[in-house]
Amino acid sequence: MKFKQNISIINALMRITCGFTFLTWAMAKMVKKPWKNQSYIIVVMLSAMKIGEGILRYCPVVDAMENRQNLMTNEPKQEHESNQYDHH
């Protein structure tokens, strides 16, 4: 499966910056209180995901939303075409 870049360079830089910021914050909290690291692990995972999205310039959520919009705009045309075939 080939992925097409679907976010801009500015968006990618913002994702990388925010990802590293939250990753640093969560890691500092985990080092300070290692017995309370369960809630910070989720922040670390989400931050790492945002860093990866920024590096690859691909966001699966944006891709899913674009595909959904394409399906929504193409569906009425298909229904209209199928109704024309039913009448003939």
C-alpha positions in Angstrom: 0.0 0.0 0.0 1.4 3.3 -1.1 0.7 6.4 1.0 0.4 9.9 -0.5 1.4 12.9 1.6 -1.7 14.7 2.7 -0.6 17.4 5.0 1.3 20.6 4.3 4.8 21.3 5.4 3.6 23.9 8.0 1.1 21.4 9.4 3.9 18.8 9.5 6.3 21.2 11.4 3.5 22.0 13.9 2.8 18.3 14.5 6.5 17.6 15.1 6.9 20.6 17.4 3.8 19.8 19.5 4.7 16.1 19.5 8.2 16.7 20.9 6.8 19.2 23.4 4.3 16.7 24.8 6.7 13.8 24.6 9.3 15.8 26.6 6.7 16.8 29.2 5.3 13.3 29.6 8.8 11.7 29.9 9.8 14.3 32.5 6.7 13.4 34.5 7.4 9.7 34.1 11.0 10.1 35.4 9.8 12.2 38.3 7.0 9.9 39.4 7.6 6.4 37.9 4.8 4.8 39.9 2.2 7.0 38.2 3.3 6.4 34.6 0.1 4.7 33.3 -1.6 7.9 32.3 1.6 9.4 30.8 2.2 6.4 28.6 -0.9 7.4 26.5 0.5 10.9 26.1 3.9 9.4 25.0 2.2 7.2 22.5 0.0 10.0 21.0 3.0 12.3 20.9 5.1 9.7 19.1 2.3 9.3 16.6 2.1 13.0 15.9 5.9 13.1 15.4 5.6 10.3 13.0 2.8 12.0 11.1 4.9 15.1 10.8 7.9 13.3 9.5 6.0 11.3 7.0 3.6 14.1 6.2 0.7 11.6 6.2 -2.2 11.6 8.6 -4.6 8.6 8.5 -7.4 10.6 10.0 -7.2 13.3 7.3 -7.1 10.6 4.7 -10.2 8.9 6.1 -12.0 12.2 6.2 -11.1 13.0 2.6 -12.2 9.5 1.5 -15.5 9.9 3.3 -16.1 13.3 1.6 -15.3 11.7 -1.8 -17.7 8.9 -1.1 -20.4 11.3 0.0 -20.1 13.5 -3.1 -19.9 10.5 -5.5 -22.8 8.5 -4.0 -25.7 10.7 -5.2 -24.4 10.5 -8.8 -24.3 6.7 -8.6 -27.8 6.5 -7.2 -29.1 8.8 -10.0 -27.4 6.6 -12.6 -28.8 3.4 -11.1 -32.3 5.0 -11.1 -32.0 5.8 -14.8 -31.1 2.2 -15.6 -34.1 0.9 -13.6 -36.6 3.0 -15.6 -35.3 1.9 -19.0 
